[in-house]
Amino acid sequence: MNRAHGKLIVFYDGSCSTCIKDRRWYEKLAGKTGDSVEWLDITGRDEELRQQGVDPAKALRELHVKDDQGDIHREMDAYILLMSRVPVLKPLAWLISLPLIRSALAKFYHYWVERRLAARRALGG
């Protein structure tokens, strides 16, 4: 199987309401294509993440996707891989793969995630 059609495992923060909404949005758009995507909630699974080669702290800050070859894709590469599976999202995957857009989006994404995590810490979570 190739990366465009094989099974993907998406590591996501199940304690993040926005992450859950994003997952539902993807599943809705993906339809049957979404059947080849397994969603793994990383909450409380630090040791399992380490065994799969994923740093738990980075897993909270960057999307991680494991392809059917066992390769881990992070950050924008993970989004591009995931979105390229869904016909309606393919143009967006192409767009975010462009160098200037990719780097700007990565900076914005990290800023947003750090704000979300800081807010969670402030609430004692």
N, C-alpha and C positions, 0 to 999 in steps of 0.2 A: 504494500500500500504506500501511497505517497502522502506527503503532508497535507495536501489539499483535500484528501478524502479519508484518511485513517482516523482512528480514535484519538481524541484530545482529552486531557485532564486539565481542568481549569481550577487553580488554587485561588479561592476567594475568601474574603473575610465575612463570614456569616453573621457576625455581630454588628455589621455596618449596614444600616438601613438603605443607604444609597447603593451599596454593592448588591444588595438583594434586589432592589429595583432595577439596576442595570442588568442583572442576570435574567430577570423576568422579561425585560424589554428584548434582550437578545433571543431568548427562547421563543417569544412571540414572533419576531421577525424571521427566525431560522426555520420555524415549522419543522418538517421531518428532517431537515438537515441537522437540526439540533440534537437528534438522536445519537449522533456520533460524538457528542460532547458530554463528558462526565464532570459534574461540579463537585469539588471537594472543599468543604468548609474547613479552613485551617485553624479555627478556634480550638485551643487546647491540644493541638497535634504537633507540638514542636519537635518531638523526637522522630515522629513519622516523616516530617518535612526534612529533617537533617538526613535521614536514611535515604531519601529520594534526591539529595543533593541541593536542597533548597534551604537557605538561611531564613529562619522564622522571622527575624526582624525585617529582612528585606521583603518577605512575603506580605507583610502588612503595608509596605510602602510602594510596592511594584506588583503589577499583575504578572503571574507566572503561569505558563501553559506548558504541559509536557505532551510531546507528540508521540505517535505510535512507534517511533524509533528510540524513544527514551530520552530525547534531547529536550532540555528545558529552554524555553524562550521567555525573555523577560521584557517588561516595560512595553515600549512601542512595538517591538518585534512580536510580542504576545498578542497585542491588540490587532496588528495587521494579520497575523495568522488566523485568529479567531474570526475577524470580520470578513476575510477573503473567502470564507466558506459559504457566506450568505449572499445570494445574488444581489439583493437590494443594498447590501453594505460593501460590495466589492469596490465601487467607485470611491467610497470613503476610505477604504483600506489603501487604495492607490494614492489618494490625496495625502494621507498622513505619512506615507512612505517617502514623500518628497523631502529632501534634506532640510530646507529652511522651515517648512511646516513641522516636520518631525521634531527638530530641536526646540522650536518654540512651544509646541504642544507638550513635550517632555518636561520642560521647565514649569509650565503652568500646572501640569498634572502633579509634579512633586510638591509644588507650592500648595495645591488644594489638599493633597493627602496629609501633608504636615499640619495644616490647619485642622483637618478632621481629627487627627490623632491628638493634637493639643487640646481640642475641645473635649474629647473623650477623657483625657487625663484630668482635665479641670473638673469634670463631673464625677471623677473617682472611678472611671471604668477602665 
